[in-house]
Amino acid sequence: MDEDGLPIVGSGVDLLKVPAIQQRRVVAYLNQFVVHTVRFLNRFSTVCEEKLANISLRIQQIETTLSILEAKLSSIPGLEDVTIDGVGQRQPAPANGPSPAGHVHTDAPPAQTLPPPEVNTHTHKYHHSIQFQFSLFL
């Protein structure tokens, strides 16, 4: 025993002679652990639900904006046959799987600058208004 009267647990202590911990203390410790764990999990669940609700709201706003833009584009006659090369095409993933963040592939072709688009007198005002509207969203 030390100065406080507490037994020193070591290799020379006979555990059969050490008195057991009171059952009330064990139950109190267990209850305290369960209560704190449940509080933590409830708080964590609430925070996660709030973040998911915020993300869901933002996705709905983006979907609404996309629907409006699609409606505006579909209202312009003559744009049904227009295609833009490179838009909507995904680059193939490397065969080794996803690359770690910060890793830069050196075997990729250098970035190419696109030539200025041809000015179409019929859609020039529309393109100008689209550029203005996109600047509002940024």
Secondary structure, 3 states (H helix, E strand, C coil): CCCCCCCCCCCCCCCCCCCCCCHHHHHHHHHHHHHHHHHHHHHHHHHHHHHHHHHHHHHHHHHHHHHHHHHHHHCCCCCCCCCCCCCCCCCCCCCCCCCCCCCCCCCCCCCCCCCCCCCCCCCHHHHHHHHHHHHHHC
